[in-house]
Amino acid sequence: MNQNELLDALSQATESTKADAKRFLDAIGTVIGKELKATGSIKVPGLGTFTVTKRDARPGRNPRTGETIQIAASTGVKFKATPTFLGDL
């Protein structure tokens, strides 16, 4: 499902316009991002939990040249779905 298909589905499910669905989706992303920056995690009832993860720097290998390189430390986001969200998957 791409963004347009998601917006179509949201607008149909909420009986709103596609523009309203886009504003809602943008707002959800903004709220989740701000909360992750502030506290490091957010639980969305019926959906799951988003958590900030930190990866340490580590050695790696360039697959093209075989050269050893240093991969920088980074931050990512982990998502764990609730059992109700997963349903019958």
N, C-alpha and C positions, 0 to 999 in steps of 0.2 A: 504494500500500500504506500503510495507516495503522498506528498503533502496535500495536493488537490483532492485526492480521493478521501483522505482523512477529513479535510474541511467539509466536503460534501456530506460525509457520514455524520459528522457532528452537527451540521446545520439541519439535516433531516431529523436526527434524534432529538434535537432541542427545539425543533420548529422555529428556527431563526434563520437569518440571512447568512450567507457564506462570509460576509464581512464581519458579522458579529462572532461567528465561529473562529475566524482568524484572530480577532482581538482577544477572545477568551483563551485560545491556545498560546498566544504570545504572553498574556498575563500569567498563565500557569507557569510557563518557562521562567519568567522573570521572578515570580514569587519563590519557586523552588531554588533557583540560582542564588537569590539573596539569602535565603534560609541556610543553604549549604555553606555559603561564605561565613555567615554569622555563627552557626552552631555545629556544622559538620555533618548533620543528618536531618532528614525530614521524613516523617511517616505520613503517608497519604492513605486514609482509611479506604479499604476495599480495593486498593491498588498495590501498595507495597512501600518499601523503605528505600530511600536514596541515601547513600553514605559516601563521604569523601574518603578516598584512599590515597596513601602516599607510597610511591615506589622509590626505593633507594637507587643511587647511582650503581651501575654494574658494568663489568666488562662485556663486550659483545664482539661479534665478528662480521665484517663486511662480506656478504655472501658472494659478491662479484670478484673481489680481490683476495679474500682470505685474510685481510689485514685485521689485527685486533684493534678495536676502538673502545672508547669509553662512552657508555650511554648515560646521559644526564639523569639526575633525579627528576621525577615528575609527579604530578597530582592528577588523579582521575576520579570518576564517580562510579560507584557500584550500585546496582539495583537488585533488590530481592523482592519478588512478587509474593503477595499473600496467597494462601491456599484458595480463598474464594475467587480471587482474580484468575488464577490458573484454571479453576473449574474442572472441566473434563478433558483438558489437553493431554 
